[in-house]
């Protein structure tokens, strides 16, 4: 059992053990509609590598679903160029693993990074989307994401911010583009990247990821 080794280790074990043609991630507290996989498979035509849908977020155990997709995606094909344009503008696609049907070969050389408590999804997704020719977006909520107020993703601590910045230090993103992407990523969670970096500097935590922070600060023309 990988129960006590973290989410990344468990997911990597699942990827390693997968025998089928496709991979779908479902978090432990979540559930999908009865027709979810059938509808996604119908859209997985030869030119499509990933199928996504809208989702709902019920309140804890209340099951009073509210559609929370913040950005309506068009129904239909989305090209690789469009995917990356959207990533740099709003960071919509790569935030989470769940709710997407992938061709298994996308994961041949990609695994989740161990030791991260918040952004392990994003780090892997940025690498996966490098090889996605196109995705199909379904304008229907097929996934239910149970949002618990006590969950890790609700506690935006300094450690989580550090993980988020570390996520962007991936070979999938050219260094010249990381500031733009970082601003989009932090804006998507309501944070200002520049202010966050300065806070971390004041807390003397910069040494943990100094190369990453120095890259962003130099682009801002700020001095340590």
N, C-alpha and C positions, 0 to 999 in steps of 0.2 A: 504494500500500500504506500502511496505517495502523499497520504493525507497531511502529514506534518512537514512536508518538504516545500510547501509553497505552491501557488497556482501555476507559476511558470513551469515547474518541474512536472506537474501532473499533466498539463497541456502538451508539453513536449513528448511525454510518454504516449499520450493519445495519438499524436502525429506519427510517432515512430511505429505505432502498432496498427495504424490504419491500413486496411487492405483494399478498400473500395476505390472508386474513381473520383469521389468528391469528399470534401470535409466540411462539417458544419459544427460550430461551437455553440453550446448552450450552457449558460451559467447555472449553478446549482439551485438558485432560488427562482429561476425564470421558467417560462413555459412558452410553447409555440401553439399556433392555431392548428387544428386537425389537418388542414389543407396546406400548411406552410411548405413542407418539403416537396409535395406534389406540384404546387404552383411554381416553385423555384426551379424544379427540374424541367418543367415545360419551357421555361425561358432560357435554359442552358443550351443554346444553339451552338454550332461549331465555332462561331467567332467570339463567343462570350466566355470569359474566364471566372467571373464573379457575378452572383445575383444577390441583390439587396432588396429590402422592403422597408416600409415605414414601421414604426413600432409604437407600443403604448406603455405607459408607466403607471401601473396601479399604485395606490397609496398603501404601503406596507402590507397588512393583511386584509385591507378593505375590499380589494378587487373592484373598486369603482374606477374604471379605466378612463384616463384622459389622454387623448392623442397629443403627444408632446413634440413631435418632429418639428424642430425649429425652422428648418429650411425645406420647403417643398422641392423635391426633385422631380424632374419630368419623368413620365412613364416612357420607358424605352431604353435604347442603347446609349451609353456614355463612352466616348472614346478615351484612350489613354491621355491624349492632349487635354481633353476637357476635365478629366479626373485631376490632373496635376494643376491645372488652372484653378480649380475649385479648392484644392488643398492649400495652395499659396494664398488664396483669398479668404477662405473661411475655415480651413482645417476640418472640413466636414467628414470626409470618408475614412481617415485612418485612426479614429479615436479608439475604436473597440473591435474586438474579434467577433463578438456574438452577432447573430442576426444576418449572417452572410453565408452563402453557399459558394465554396471555392473548388476549383479544379485542384486535385491533390498535388499535381506536379508543381504548383506555385510554391509549395512548402518543401520541395526537395532539398534546398540549401538554406532554408530559413528556420530558425528556432527562436523561442522566446528567451529573452535575457534573464538570467537568474539574479536574485537579490534586489529586484525592484518591486516596490509595494504598490505602485499606482500606474505607471506608464509602460508596463511590459507589453501591453497590447500594441500601443502606438509604435514602439521601436520596431516590432516585427512587421506591422502593417506597412510602414514606409518602405521596407525592403520588398514586401510582397507586391505592392502596387507598381514597383519598377517593371515588373514582368506581366502586368495585366494589359492585354490588348484592348479589351473593352469590358464594361460591366452592363448588366441590365438592372434598371431600377423599377421596382413595382410600387405603384402608388396605392398601397393597401397595407394596413398594419397586420403583420403576420407573427410578430414577436412581442412577448410581454416581458418587460424588464422591471423586476420588483425593486423599487427604489427604497432602501432602508435608510432612515435618518441616521443610524449609527454606523453605517458602512464606511469603509476606508475612503471611498471617493467623495464622501461628504465632509471629511475632515481635511481641509486644505492646509496642511501643516507645512513648515519649512522643508521637511524631508520629502514631501510629495512634490513640492516645487523643484527641489533639486533633481528628483527623478525625472520630472518633466523636461527640464533643461538637458539632462544627460541623454534623454531619448533622442533629442535633435542632433546629437553628436554621432550620427550614423553615416557610413559610407554612401548610403542611398541619397544623401543630400549634399550637393557641392557646398563648400564653405562659403562661397560668395552668396549663396541663397539662404543661409541659415538664419540670418537676422530677420529677413522677411517672413520666413516660415515660423520662427519663434514668436514674432509679434502676432501672427495669425492664430497660433496655438493658444497663447495666453489671453488674447482678446476673446477667444471662444469660451473661456471659462471666467471672463469678466475681470481679468487682471492685466496690469500694465507691466510689460517685461522690464523696461528700464527701471521703474520704481522697485520692482522685485529684486533685480540684481544689486541695486544700491543697498537695499535692506540686508541682503545676504552678506554684502561686503562689510556693513556696519557690525554684523554679528560675527565677523571674522570666520565665516564658514567658506569663504572663497577658495581657500587652499584645497578643498575637496575636489573641485573640478575647475582648477584655475585656467587651464587651456581653453575650456569652453567659454567661461566668463570673459576672459581676456579678448577672445574673438569678438564677442558681442560689444564689449565696452569700447574696443578700438573702433568698431564700426560706428558707434555713437560719438566717437571723438571725445570720450571721457577719460579722465586720468584716475588711476587707482588711488 
